Amino acid sequence: MIEVQDLTKSYGAVTAVDHVSFTVNKGEILGFLGPNGAGKTTTMRILTGYMPATHGTARVAGFDVFSDSMEVRRRIGYLPENPPVYPDMTVETYLDFVARIKNVPAERRPGRIDDALRKTNLEDRRSELIKRLSRGYKQRVGIAQALVHDPEVIILDEPTVGLDPKQIIEVRNLIKSLAGNHTIILSTHILPEVSMTCDRVVIINKGKIAAVDTPQNLTSQLKGGQKIRIETDAPEKPLRDMLTQIPGASRVLIEPARAGGHQAVTVEAAQGNDIRNQIAAKIVENGWPLYELHGVNLSLEDIFLELTTDDAAHAQASS
Amino acid sequence: MRSLYAIYRKEMGHYFVSPIAYIFIGLFLVLTAFFFNAILASAIRDSFQMEMQAMRGMPSDFDVPAFVMRSFFGLLATLVLFFTPILTMGVYSEERKRGTMELLMTSPVSELEIVLGKYLASLSLFALMLLPTASYMVFMVLRSDPRPPWSMLAAGYAGVLLLGGSLLALGSFVSSLTENQLIAVVVTFVASLFLWVLDIGRNSDSGASAVLQYLSVIRHYEDFTRGVIDTSSLIYYGSLIALFVFLTVRSVDSMRWRRA
């Protein structure tokens, strides 16, 4: 449905999007994950025909976003970062206006507007002025606007920003219910959102794609590289020496004991190397008390940090 | 075409849902009514004097209706200079600030449709604002004896519409360049004033001055207030409007390339 090839966008010397390629299949929900300023919004703006790319191509439903922009725009519903609403309009007249400029034929307009209002739970607000609505409701009007012409592709730039937890769940459920009939791209910097709603994730950082996979695969990919968490009471230096000598242990992080607590130690082990038994044996051998020892699976959060943190910061953390 | 109408409707709705249109039209009518009254009063005073001179054997040819019309249309032009920049200041700057430009530009609507829809809406509001003032003129024409030709009145209003239309096109263009309404209104006013005073050297007869005079928005207008519709004036205003509409389309299009 969506094919992006080698997409690059530079503003003068700054490269916002750097040779990005990915595809989205029909009916899929693709999550665009990255820190602020990673190039998510720019990529989406190129896909919606709002701005041209410096280099590379993007096709939506077989149409080039630049040369066949009008065809693409007919097929896309887009929610920008800030809901593009007119404060002086009522919800209904606003949706009517959007339906008109999206070329929804007159006889289908009332039905489409009702449908969009129903899906976003706005039916009881239809004749209210948009400026009187709260941030969460405005966001919903923004989503309704992206659905009103029943587009094949829906692009949502941070759809849950500014919503309260209950509304966030509603929006996520709405997005999930739209998949299948619509192809959806959403961007976010909230990690659980991706694992909850998306079929696939593109992790983007500094304009480059860091990873593309399903949330499950991304999580299991790094599970091999295991983290082991230990609680014990031992002098720091000998403990560290002991742990680093175990074959397969890579990074050792010792947090000093908090008042009334114990030392918390994190050891990272290379993939496929279960060293828990060795650690337990060594600690007992030294006569230190062992309160806890367990393996930690890396969450999407860890993967994300792993992929998006600077190498310099990395080096600092491991030393 | 349908999208153009949708944009036009939305703009008109925007004018009339908010108090903008009412305040604007109201203020304009108060000012024009006041000035019409003043012009009429001075015309009556002058015609009395003329009559007295005529009694002393000095024949006069003071044409009261023509005098009132010329003064009134001259005044309208001045008001137009002040009112049109306010009318157009928010046309694009507000959309850009609100982020709704992004909606328009990712919808299957061409830049020309956006620009024309908005331009025609501002022109319609302008025409609506002028419409009630015609009642003063009609009243005057009906009460004059001999009655001046209606064509004179029609020419006058055609002139105001063309003058206003040109300044609205200019204002829309300026508004498309900035997100700041205050900048839009000031720059539009200064630019309009500049086009206005180009005929400053009207008494010198060098070639350059003739060109400048031709380019002045007000010189062509004066023909209309005398009841003359000159083709060269029509072409002048027509090209001015077309030029600014074209520039606005280019400017809106260039928003895609600018860093937003």
Contacts between the chains, C-beta under 8 A, distances in Angstrom:
chain1	res1	chain2	res2	distance
A	11	B	259	4.8
A	45	B	102	7.8
A	45	B	260	8.0
A	48	B	106	4.3
A	49	B	105	7.7
A	49	B	106	5.8
A	50	B	102	5.9
A	50	B	105	5.6
A	50	B	106	5.1
A	50	B	256	6.5
A	51	B	256	4.8
A	51	B	257	7.1
A	51	B	260	7.6
A	52	B	256	6.3
A	52	B	257	7.2
A	70	B	108	5.0
A	70	B	110	7.7
A	73	B	106	5.8
A	73	B	107	5.9
A	73	B	108	4.5
A	74	B	108	4.6
A	76	B	106	6.9
A	78	B	102	7.9
A	78	B	103	7.8
A	78	B	106	5.0
A	80	B	99	5.9
A	80	B	102	4.8
A	80	B	103	7.4
A	81	B	99	7.6
A	82	B	98	8.0
A	82	B	99	4.6
A	83	B	99	7.8
A	84	B	98	7.0
A	84	B	99	5.0
A	84	B	100	4.5
A	84	B	101	8.0
A	84	B	102	5.5
A	84	B	103	3.7
A	85	B	98	7.6
A	85	B	100	7.1
A	86	B	10	7.4
A	86	B	14	7.0
A	86	B	98	7.3
A	86	B	100	6.2
A	87	B	98	7.6
A	88	B	13	7.9
A	88	B	14	6.0
A	88	B	17	4.8
A	88	B	18	5.3
A	89	B	10	7.9
A	89	B	13	7.1
A	89	B	17	7.3
A	93	B	13	7.0
A	97	B	6	6.1
A	97	B	9	7.6
A	97	B	10	5.1
A	98	B	103	7.1
A	98	B	107	7.6
A	100	B	2	6.9
A	100	B	3	7.0
A	100	B	5	8.0
A	100	B	6	3.6
A	100	B	9	7.9
A	101	B	3	5.1
A	101	B	6	5.0
A	101	B	7	7.0
A	101	B	104	7.0
A	101	B	107	4.5
A	101	B	108	7.4
A	101	B	109	5.2
A	102	B	107	5.7
A	102	B	108	6.6
A	103	B	2	7.1
A	103	B	3	7.2
A	103	B	108	5.7
A	145	B	103	7.2
